[in-house]
Amino acid sequence: WNFKKYSQFVGSGLVTSCSQADQEQALLANVEALLAKTDGALQGAVTEFQAENGGIAPTYGDILVVDVPQDMQDCFPTSWRSIVAALGPDCGCRSKRPFVPAFRTELPGNIEVVSDGKYRYTAPNEDPTRPMSTHASKATLFALFFRLLVRSSTSGHCAVVAPQIGLSVFNHDAAVAQEMIALAVKAYSRLTTIESAALTLYVTTVDKEAKVERITDALEQALVRCGDAGDEEMAAKILSFLPDLRSIPAAHVRLHGESQQSPVFDHDPNEPGAFRYDTPEAKACLDGADCSWGALEQFLTSREFLHFGLKRGSSL
């Protein structure tokens, strides 16, 4: 692959010559309109996902793809065809959303445990934050970017734009996140041919300039390390965390205003995973019976892992 840095991503309708405050207001208005007008489309995608996955709803690491709604096409560059809804790991703890024990290395600092499995917030947000990662959060990020690349390629897209999923308020360790992106790119590149599935991945980072530079450098270094790794070395790296796919729970949801209505909440440190990954092919990889690249490749291209089927005629 080729790696290039851009100091600013400029696309038609994305960057305009107005003040930062005006840009933020316009972006917020677009996002709110987008949420309102894609709700039905996303709900349809959720229903389709559940129908294809035994009634299980999308969770952390999953992606949903919908066409840009007809009445929203003027909000995007004319070449943009689809919107991807992707749910990354949330390692943080904010009162607006239940924290996820599988993504935490320790209990949040802004809660107090009142009894077994019960807690209340002592502050709306965790401050100071300490970015972290777990095997489950790594598995989530790797799966998300790998699925994103595969789905985009097999849908005929030549490029995909993705944010730095899991960073900022979601509190994931930034350097570890870059390693997961690099491993996903490497694994994807080993499953396809350049001629039949050329794809450009734009990873956007919005932060202070010095922090953006550090994150971008970390991604470049991770890509170099993964590029130099052989198949079996890469398989060993991926399988060091991938078994914790089984620890990724159903998505944690809190209705708007619920934190004010009920001051005490439940949490289960041993919460079961949403998907079981218990076929012979999955067990061979995830339980250590066969740690070869060949076995891992078979699992990564299965419907069981992707949560969607590859289109007929796919190059994978």
C-alpha positions in Angstrom: 0.0 0.0 0.0 1.0 3.7 -0.2 0.7 6.0 2.8 0.3 9.8 2.4 -0.2 12.6 4.9 -2.6 15.5 4.3 -2.6 18.5 6.6 -6.3 19.2 5.7 -8.9 17.1 4.0 -10.7 19.3 1.5 -13.8 18.1 -0.3 -16.6 19.9 -2.0 -19.1 21.1 0.6 -16.8 20.1 3.5 -14.5 23.0 3.9 -15.6 26.6 3.2 -14.1 30.0 3.5 -16.1 31.1 6.6 -15.2 31.4 10.3 -14.7 28.3 12.5 -17.8 29.1 14.5 -19.8 29.3 11.3 -18.3 26.0 10.0 -19.2 24.3 13.3 -22.7 25.6 13.2 -23.2 24.5 9.6 -21.7 21.1 10.4 -24.0 20.6 13.4 -27.0 21.6 11.3 -26.0 19.1 8.6 -25.5 16.3 11.2 -28.9 16.9 12.8 -30.6 17.0 9.5 -28.7 13.8 8.5 -29.8 12.0 11.7 -33.4 13.0 11.1 -33.5 12.0 7.5 -31.5 8.8 7.7 -33.3 7.4 10.8 -35.7 5.3 8.7 -32.9 4.1 6.4 -30.7 3.1 9.4 -33.7 1.3 11.1 -34.2 -0.6 7.9 -30.5 -1.6 7.9 -30.7 -2.6 11.6 -33.7 -4.8 10.8 -31.9 -6.4 7.8 -28.8 -7.0 10.0 -30.9 -8.8 12.6 -32.6 -10.9 10.0 -29.2 -12.1 8.8 -27.7 -12.7 12.3 -30.3 -14.7 14.1 -32.1 -11.7 15.6 -29.0 -10.2 17.2 -28.7 -6.4 16.8 -25.5 -4.7 15.6 -23.0 -4.0 18.4 -19.5 -2.6 18.9 -17.4 -3.3 15.8 -20.3 -3.7 13.4 -21.1 -1.5 10.4 -24.3 -0.6 8.6 -24.3 0.8 5.1 -27.1 2.9 3.5 -27.4 4.9 0.4 -27.2 8.6 0.7 -30.9 9.7 0.9 -32.2 11.4 -2.2 -33.1 14.6 -0.3 -29.6 14.8 1.4 -27.4 14.4 -1.7 -26.8 18.2 -1.9 -25.1 17.9 1.6 -22.3 15.7 0.2 -19.8 15.8 -2.7 -21.6 14.4 -5.8 -19.4 11.3 -5.9 -20.4 10.2 -2.4 -22.8 7.2 -2.6 -23.2 5.7 0.8 -23.2 6.5 4.5 -21.6 4.0 6.9 -22.8 3.8 10.5 -20.0 2.2 12.6 -19.9 1.6 16.3 -16.5 1.6 17.9 -15.4 0.8 21.5 -16.3 3.3 24.2 -13.7 3.1 26.9 -14.9 6.2 28.6 -17.5 6.8 31.3 -20.1 9.6 30.8 -23.5 9.8 32.5 -25.2 9.9 29.1 -24.1 6.4 28.3 -23.6 3.2 30.4 -19.9 2.3 30.6 -18.7 -1.0 29.2 -16.6 -3.2 31.6 -15.1 -5.2 28.7 -13.4 -2.0 27.4 -12.2 -0.8 30.8 -8.9 -1.7 32.6 -10.3 -0.3 35.8 -13.6 1.1 37.2 -14.3 4.7 36.1 -13.3 7.5 38.5 -16.6 9.3 38.3 -18.8 6.5 39.8 -19.2 4.9 43.2 -20.3 1.3 43.7 -23.3 1.2 46.0 -23.8 -2.6 46.0 -23.0 -5.6 43.9 -23.7 -4.7 40.3 -25.0 -1.2 41.3 -23.4 2.2 40.9 -24.2 5.9 40.8 -22.4 8.8 39.2 -20.4 11.2 41.3 -19.7 13.5 38.3 -21.1 13.6 34.7 -17.7 12.9 33.1 -14.5 11.2 34.1 -11.8 13.8 34.8 -8.9 13.4 34.3 -9.3 10.7 31.7 -6.7 8.0 31.2 -6.9 6.5 27.7 -6.8 2.7 27.8 -7.3 -0.4 25.8 -8.3 -4.0 26.4 -8.2 -7.1 24.2 -12.0 -6.6 23.6 -11.5 -3.0 22.5 -8.6 -4.0 20.2 -10.8 -6.8 18.7 -13.6 -4.2 18.2 -11.4 -1.7 16.3 -9.7 -4.4 14.2 -13.0 -5.9 13.3 -14.6 -2.6 12.5 -11.9 -1.4 10.1 -11.5 -4.8 8.5 -15.3 -5.1 7.9 -15.4 -1.5 6.6 -12.7 -2.2 4.0 -14.2 -5.5 2.9 -17.8 -4.1 2.7 -16.6 -1.0 0.8 -14.5 -3.0 -1.7 -17.2 -5.6 -2.4 -19.8 -2.8 -2.8 -17.7 -1.3 -5.6 -16.5 1.8 -3.7 -13.0 3.1 -4.6 -12.6 5.2 -1.5 -13.9 5.4 2.1 -13.5 8.3 4.6 -13.4 7.3 8.3 -12.8 9.3 11.5 -10.4 8.1 14.2 -13.0 5.8 15.8 -12.7 5.3 19.5 -10.5 8.4 20.4 -11.3 11.7 22.1 -14.3 11.3 24.5 -14.3 7.5 23.8 -11.0 7.3 25.6 -9.2 4.6 23.6 -5.4 4.6 23.6 -4.5 6.4 20.4 -1.3 4.5 19.6 -3.0 1.1 20.1 -5.8 2.2 17.8 -3.4 3.0 15.0 -1.9 -0.5 15.4 -5.4 -2.0 15.0 -6.0 0.1 11.8 -2.7 -1.0 10.4 -3.4 -4.7 11.1 -6.8 -4.4 9.5 -5.3 -2.8 6.4 -2.6 -5.5 6.2 -5.1 -8.4 6.7 -7.3 -6.9 4.0 -4.5 -6.4 1.6 -3.5 -10.1 2.0 -7.1 -11.1 1.0 -7.4 -9.1 -2.2 -5.6 -8.3 -5.4 -4.7 -4.7 -6.2 -6.1 -4.9 -9.7 -9.5 -6.1 -8.6 -10.0 -4.2 -5.4 -8.0 -1.0 -5.3 -9.3 1.1 -2.4 -8.3 4.3 -0.7 -8.9 4.7 3.0 -8.9 8.3 4.3 -8.5 8.4 8.1 -9.4 11.8 9.4 -8.1 13.2 12.7 -9.6 16.3 14.2 -7.6 17.6 17.2 -4.9 20.1 18.1 -2.1 20.2 15.5 0.6 18.6 17.6 -1.7 15.7 18.7 -2.8 15.1 15.1 0.8 14.9 14.1 1.6 12.3 16.9 -1.4 10.2 15.9 -0.6 10.3 12.2 3.1 9.4 12.9 1.9 6.5 15.0 -0.3 5.2 12.2 2.6 5.5 9.7 4.9 3.6 12.0 2.3 0.9 12.6 1.8 0.5 8.9 5.6 0.1 8.4 5.7 -2.6 11.1 2.7 -4.5 9.7 4.1 -4.1 6.2 7.3 -5.9 7.2 5.5 -8.7 9.0 5.1 -12.1 7.4 1.7 -13.9 7.3 2.3 -16.1 10.4 3.7 -13.2 12.4 0.7 -11.1 11.5 -1.7 -14.0 12.4 0.0 -14.3 15.8 -0.5 -10.5 16.5 -4.2 -10.6 15.5 -4.9 -13.8 17.4 -3.3 -12.3 20.6 -6.5 -10.2 21.1 -9.1 -11.6 18.6 -10.5 -14.3 20.9 -12.0 -11.5 23.0 -14.5 -10.9 20.2 -16.6 -13.2 22.4 -16.4 -10.6 25.2 -17.9 -7.8 23.1 -21.4 -7.2 24.7 -24.6 -6.0 23.2 -24.5 -2.2 22.7 -25.1 -0.2 25.9 -27.9 2.2 25.4 -29.4 4.8 27.8 -32.5 6.7 26.8 -32.3 10.5 26.8 -32.9 11.8 30.3 -32.7 8.4 32.0 -29.6 9.4 34.1 -31.7 12.1 35.8 -34.7 9.8 36.3 -32.8 6.9 37.9 -29.6 7.7 39.9 -28.6 4.1 40.4 -27.6 1.8 37.5 -26.8 -1.8 36.9 -23.5 -3.1 35.6 -22.2 -6.7 35.0 -18.5 -7.2 35.0 -19.1 -10.7 33.5 -21.5 -9.5 30.9 -21.8 -12.1 28.1 -20.8 -11.4 24.5 -23.4 -10.6 21.9 -22.1 -13.2 19.4 -20.8 -16.6 20.3 -18.4 -17.5 17.5 -18.7 -21.2 18.2 -18.5 -22.9 14.8 -15.7 -25.3 14.2 -13.9 -22.7 12.1 -14.2 -20.0 14.7 -13.1 -22.4 17.5 -10.1 -23.5 15.6 -8.8 -19.9 15.4 -10.0 -18.4 18.7 -9.3 -21.4 20.9 -5.8 -21.9 19.6 -6.1 -25.2 17.8 -5.0 -23.7 14.5 -3.2 -20.3 14.6 -2.0 -20.3 11.0 -2.7 -17.5 8.6 -4.7 -19.9 6.4 -7.2 -20.7 9.3 -7.4 -17.0 10.3 -8.1 -16.0 6.7 -10.9 -18.5 6.4 -12.5 -17.1 9.6 -12.1 -13.5 8.7 -13.9 -14.0 5.4 -16.7 -16.0 6.9 -20.3 -14.6 7.4 -19.8 -15.5 11.1 -17.1 -12.9 11.5 -18.2 -10.3 9.0 -21.9 -10.4 10.0 -22.7 -9.9 6.4 -22.3 -12.1 3.3 -19.8 -11.4 0.5 -21.5 -10.4 -2.7 -21.4 -13.0 -5.5 -18.4 -12.3 -7.8 -16.4 -10.7 -4.9 -12.7 -10.8 -5.3 -12.2 -12.0 -1.8 
